Amino acid sequence: MKLVKIVRHHRQYTPGDVTGFADGHAQKLIDAGIAEEHVPEAKDAKASKSDATKAAAAKG
């Protein structure tokens, strides 16, 4: 299973969608320019962004 981010319309998917496909199928979509490999952010990175947003909102 490989996560990909859709960059061109494909079936029911629209650009920006992140979905998983079998490795072979995902690679075909990447090679065709329909998708790019997606690497999820670490959960700690998301928490840091959220904390920074909360701090900025508190200031202002």
PyRosetta script that sets phi, psi and omega in degrees:
from pyrosetta import init, pose_from_sequence

init()
pose = pose_from_sequence("MKLVKIVRHHRQYTPGDVTGFADGHAQKLIDAGIAEEHVPEAKDAKASKSDATKAAAAKG")
pose.set_psi(1, 130.9)
pose.set_omega(1, 180.0)
pose.set_phi(2, -130.2)
pose.set_psi(2, 134.3)
pose.set_omega(2, 176.0)
pose.set_phi(3, -84.1)
pose.set_psi(3, 134.8)
pose.set_omega(3, 176.6)
pose.set_phi(4, -131.8)
pose.set_psi(4, 154.4)
pose.set_omega(4, 174.3)
pose.set_phi(5, -108.7)
pose.set_psi(5, 122.7)
pose.set_omega(5, -178.0)
pose.set_phi(6, -73.0)
pose.set_psi(6, 131.5)
pose.set_omega(6, -179.8)
pose.set_phi(7, -114.7)
pose.set_psi(7, -13.1)
pose.set_omega(7, 176.4)
pose.set_phi(8, -135.5)
pose.set_psi(8, 150.1)
pose.set_omega(8, 178.7)
pose.set_phi(9, -54.9)
pose.set_psi(9, 135.2)
pose.set_omega(9, 179.8)
pose.set_phi(10, -151.8)
pose.set_psi(10, 113.6)
pose.set_omega(10, -178.1)
pose.set_phi(11, 50.5)
pose.set_psi(11, -122.6)
pose.set_omega(11, -178.1)
pose.set_phi(12, -87.6)
pose.set_psi(12, 0.8)
pose.set_omega(12, -176.7)
pose.set_phi(13, -93.3)
pose.set_psi(13, 144.9)
pose.set_omega(13, 177.6)
pose.set_phi(14, -118.5)
pose.set_psi(14, 157.7)
pose.set_omega(14, 179.9)
pose.set_phi(15, -53.0)
pose.set_psi(15, 134.6)
pose.set_omega(15, -178.6)
pose.set_phi(16, 102.0)
pose.set_psi(16, -19.2)
pose.set_omega(16, 177.8)
pose.set_phi(17, -66.0)
pose.set_psi(17, 141.6)
pose.set_omega(17, 173.7)
pose.set_phi(18, -115.0)
pose.set_psi(18, 126.9)
pose.set_omega(18, -176.7)
pose.set_phi(19, -148.7)
pose.set_psi(19, 166.3)
pose.set_omega(19, -179.0)
pose.set_phi(20, -110.4)
pose.set_psi(20, 142.0)
pose.set_omega(20, 176.6)
pose.set_phi(21, -136.2)
pose.set_psi(21, 161.2)
pose.set_omega(21, 172.2)
pose.set_phi(22, -57.7)
pose.set_psi(22, 147.7)
pose.set_omega(22, -174.6)
pose.set_phi(23, -49.4)
pose.set_psi(23, -47.6)
pose.set_omega(23, -178.0)
pose.set_phi(24, -62.8)
pose.set_psi(24, -44.7)
pose.set_omega(24, -179.7)
pose.set_phi(25, -68.2)
pose.set_psi(25, -40.6)
pose.set_omega(25, 178.7)
pose.set_phi(26, -60.8)
pose.set_psi(26, -42.0)
pose.set_omega(26, -179.1)
pose.set_phi(27, -65.5)
pose.set_psi(27, -37.1)
pose.set_omega(27, 176.8)
pose.set_phi(28, -62.4)
pose.set_psi(28, -41.6)
pose.set_omega(28, 178.5)
pose.set_phi(29, -65.2)
pose.set_psi(29, -39.4)
pose.set_omega(29, 178.3)
pose.set_phi(30, -65.4)
pose.set_psi(30, -45.8)
pose.set_omega(30, -179.5)
pose.set_phi(31, -63.4)
pose.set_psi(31, -31.8)
pose.set_omega(31, -179.5)
pose.set_phi(32, -82.8)
pose.set_psi(32, -4.7)
pose.set_omega(32, 179.8)
pose.set_phi(33, 79.6)
pose.set_psi(33, 14.7)
pose.set_omega(33, 179.7)
pose.set_phi(34, -86.6)
pose.set_psi(34, -28.3)
pose.set_omega(34, -176.7)
pose.set_phi(35, -143.1)
pose.set_psi(35, 165.8)
pose.set_omega(35, 172.2)
pose.set_phi(36, -130.7)
pose.set_psi(36, 152.6)
pose.set_omega(36, -179.2)
pose.set_phi(37, -62.7)
pose.set_psi(37, 137.9)
pose.set_omega(37, -179.3)
pose.set_phi(38, -111.9)
pose.set_psi(38, 127.1)
pose.set_omega(38, 176.0)
pose.set_phi(39, -114.7)
pose.set_psi(39, 110.9)
pose.set_omega(39, -178.4)
pose.set_phi(40, -62.2)
pose.set_psi(40, 147.6)
pose.set_omega(40, 176.4)
pose.set_phi(41, -70.3)
pose.set_psi(41, 152.4)
pose.set_omega(41, 175.5)
pose.set_phi(42, -66.3)
pose.set_psi(42, 146.2)
pose.set_omega(42, -179.0)
pose.set_phi(43, -60.5)
pose.set_psi(43, -33.9)
pose.set_omega(43, 178.6)
pose.set_phi(44, -63.1)
pose.set_psi(44, -37.1)
pose.set_omega(44, -179.8)
pose.set_phi(45, -65.6)
pose.set_psi(45, -39.4)
pose.set_omega(45, 178.5)
pose.set_phi(46, -65.1)
pose.set_psi(46, -41.2)
pose.set_omega(46, 179.7)
pose.set_phi(47, -63.3)
pose.set_psi(47, -40.0)
pose.set_omega(47, -179.9)
pose.set_phi(48, -63.0)
pose.set_psi(48, -42.9)
pose.set_omega(48, 178.3)
pose.set_phi(49, -62.9)
pose.set_psi(49, -42.0)
pose.set_omega(49, -179.8)
pose.set_phi(50, -63.4)
pose.set_psi(50, -43.3)
pose.set_omega(50, 178.9)
pose.set_phi(51, -63.6)
pose.set_psi(51, -40.1)
pose.set_omega(51, 179.2)
pose.set_phi(52, -64.4)
pose.set_psi(52, -39.5)
pose.set_omega(52, 179.0)
pose.set_phi(53, -65.4)
pose.set_psi(53, -42.6)
pose.set_omega(53, 179.1)
pose.set_phi(54, -63.8)
pose.set_psi(54, -40.5)
pose.set_omega(54, -180.0)
pose.set_phi(55, -65.1)
pose.set_psi(55, -40.9)
pose.set_omega(55, 179.6)
pose.set_phi(56, -66.0)
pose.set_psi(56, -39.1)
pose.set_omega(56, 179.4)
pose.set_phi(57, -67.3)
pose.set_psi(57, -35.9)
pose.set_omega(57, -179.5)
pose.set_phi(58, -67.2)
pose.set_psi(58, -32.9)
pose.set_omega(58, -179.4)
pose.set_phi(59, -72.4)
pose.set_psi(59, -30.9)
pose.set_omega(59, -168.6)
pose.set_phi(60, -135.4)
pose.dump_pdb("model.pdb")
